[in-house]
Amino acid sequence: MAAGRALALLATHPDEADRARAEALEGQPDTPRTLPYLRGCALESVRLWPTTPLILRESTEETSWEGGKLPAGCVLAVYTPYLHRAEPAAPYQDIFAPQQWTGETGRAARGNPALLPFSSGPAGCPGENLVLLTVSTLLAALLERHRYSLASHPQLRPAAPVPAALDHFALRFRVHPAGRGTDTD
């Protein structure tokens, strides 16, 4: 899911795709590479369309809410898309911004406790590093010699907000040689 959605974003965001392709062409494909920008693309696909829509958290101290108090030790179900798309995710709420995961922006995503594409702490996904390695390596292999355009809907556009949902089963791509634009061959 993360790889397909990341490829859909790259297929529709040419500046980010050019940057991802440049990273894919760096180094030797037969040696391990960290691919930080492509990892950022993978993290963005999971931030924008979380594979885990709810995370559980336990309150550690009494919390005052409008209308009452929540005692320490209460379990809360937190809607992940709210954290990833609303005010806690500012300024990147509904845009594809892989650079925020590389630390190149003024506000790095890794420092934002609301951005939890793989959860965190004791409930964090044990496969996070494996997923990021696999997805970034797959994206690098796909981008080295080819460009992609999205043949399915909804169309994603750099100037428009990213839709709230994206069906990874419905994604269809056109494949083009890297030296060409968006031909329909």
Secondary structure, DSSP 8 states (H G I E B T S, - for coil): -HHHHHHHHHHH-HHHHHHHHHHHHSS-TTS----HHHHHHHHHHHHHS-SS-EEEEE-SS-EEETTEEE-TT-EEEEEHHHHHHSGGGTT-TTS--GGGGTT-SSS-GGG-TT--TT--GGGS-TTHHHHHHHHHHHHHHHHTTEEEEE-SSS---TTS---S---GGG--EEEEETTS-S---
